[in-house]
Amino acid sequence: MSADSRSQAAGAGLTGLVAWIKAVFRLPNDDPRKTLAVALVLCLACSMVVSATAVSLRPLQERKAALALKSEIVKVAGLGSAEVGLDAAFAQIETRLVDLDSGSFVEGVDVLSYSYRDAAKDSSASTALDDADPAGLSRRPDRMPVYLVRDAGQLETIILPIYGAGLWSTMHGLLALAPDGRTVKSLTFYEQRETAGLGSEVAGESWLSEWPGKVLLDASGEPVIEVVKGTVDASAANAQHRVDGLSGATLTSNGVTNLMRFWLGPQGYGPFLATVSGRERG
Ligand SMILES: Cc1cc2nc3c(=O)[nH]c(=O)nc-3n(C[C@H](O)[C@H](O)[C@H](O)COP(=O)(O)O)c2cc1C
């Protein structure tokens, strides 16, 4: 079809629509066809407004989410303060991309624009977890960002994004480890939709404050951390590998155990942690 005949067809379509609208408006007000037509036009107009608003707000939402994540990373790194601005604090953190299978850094990729959430939906950038999927991910991104804090070149903190299924939602968090790659310095869950007052306590200061000092791996590098039901017996030999369960929220607590074990294991950051802690020791 030529450009001329296309514009003629569009013109004819528009004329037909205008004629239809005029005919509808000539109908008496109590005619059900008029009621239906007005409702239809209103629905169409509203859906167009909602779609246009959603599309135009998306970049703003993405910028806000990126800023919020930056702020969480700075907080978990222990670098946040009123005196130092967010950008200045974040600039002290080295952001790298890690290939999870090899545990080595990926060079030449803009890490700040890499999204592990997008990668998890892309079959060419993620791996299906058919057999063993304790964290309920379905697919594991092949690459993950990591954030490193150094002092005079010496590694001080390793920050790992972690996520996995709770009872109702996927819980996204950041785990800050000491350079040994096994001892917790800090933990946060910055996105979750567990029940307020029950599972949502996973993001509460009180529960998160139990984590610093906990040792996530055993001597052989196996993830052994466990959120127990009830309270940890502080005198038990394995107390350093155990965290009190969330009261009335055992399923969310189990979700944390599962996602921790997955991300610290061989399909998660295991190879990277072995490399980075070994390298620093050497
Ligand atoms: C409305 C409602 C919301 C709940 N939300 C959660 C939740 O967010 N996380 C959770 O682990 N359990 C939640 N539970 C409780 C679980 O169904 C389950 O009973 C609980 O995890 C068992 O933990 P407990 O053995 O410590 O009581 C909820 C229960 C109800 C009725």
The ligand as a MOL file (V3000), in Angstrom:
LIG
                    3D

  0  0  0     0  0            999 V3000
M  V30 BEGIN CTAB
M  V30 COUNTS 31 33 0 0 0
M  V30 BEGIN ATOM
M  V30 1 C -2.4340 -13.5280 58.0410 0
M  V30 2 C -1.1780 -14.3000 58.3340 0
M  V30 3 C 0.0320 -13.7810 57.9070 0
M  V30 4 C 1.2170 -14.4740 58.1420 0
M  V30 5 N 2.3960 -13.9620 57.7110 0
M  V30 6 C 3.5370 -14.6550 57.9150 0
M  V30 7 C 4.7800 -14.1540 57.4370 0
M  V30 8 O 4.9160 -13.0560 56.8740 0
M  V30 9 N 5.8690 -14.9400 57.6410 0
M  V30 10 C 5.8210 -16.1560 58.2580 0
M  V30 11 O 6.8310 -16.8230 58.3660 0
M  V30 12 N 4.6500 -16.6120 58.7370 0
M  V30 13 C 3.5210 -15.8940 58.5750 0
M  V30 14 N 2.3520 -16.3770 59.0480 0
M  V30 15 C 2.3660 -17.5970 59.8890 0
M  V30 16 C 2.6030 -18.8340 59.0850 0
M  V30 17 O 1.4420 -19.2210 58.4660 0
M  V30 18 C 3.1140 -19.9160 60.0070 0
M  V30 19 O 2.1200 -20.2200 60.9330 0
M  V30 20 C 4.3360 -19.4500 60.7700 0
M  V30 21 O 5.3600 -19.1200 59.8940 0
M  V30 22 C 4.8160 -20.5090 61.7220 0
M  V30 23 O 5.7590 -19.8780 62.5560 0
M  V30 24 P 5.8500 -20.2170 64.1160 0
M  V30 25 O 6.0640 -21.6910 64.1550 0
M  V30 26 O 7.0300 -19.4340 64.5950 0
M  V30 27 O 4.5670 -19.7790 64.7170 0
M  V30 28 C 1.1680 -15.7070 58.8240 0
M  V30 29 C -0.0570 -16.2120 59.2310 0
M  V30 30 C -1.2200 -15.5200 58.9890 0
M  V30 31 C -2.5270 -16.1030 59.4590 0
M  V30 END ATOM
M  V30 BEGIN BOND
M  V30 1 1 1 2
M  V30 2 1 2 3
M  V30 3 2 2 30
M  V30 4 2 3 4
M  V30 5 1 4 5
M  V30 6 1 4 28
M  V30 7 2 5 6
M  V30 8 1 6 7
M  V30 9 1 6 13
M  V30 10 2 7 8
M  V30 11 1 7 9
M  V30 12 1 9 10
M  V30 13 2 10 11
M  V30 14 1 10 12
M  V30 15 2 12 13
M  V30 16 1 13 14
M  V30 17 1 14 15
M  V30 18 1 14 28
M  V30 19 1 15 16
M  V30 20 1 16 17
M  V30 21 1 16 18
M  V30 22 1 18 19
M  V30 23 1 18 20
M  V30 24 1 20 21
M  V30 25 1 20 22
M  V30 26 1 22 23
M  V30 27 1 23 24
M  V30 28 2 24 25
M  V30 29 1 24 26
M  V30 30 1 24 27
M  V30 31 2 28 29
M  V30 32 1 29 30
M  V30 33 1 30 31
M  V30 END BOND
M  V30 END CTAB
M  END
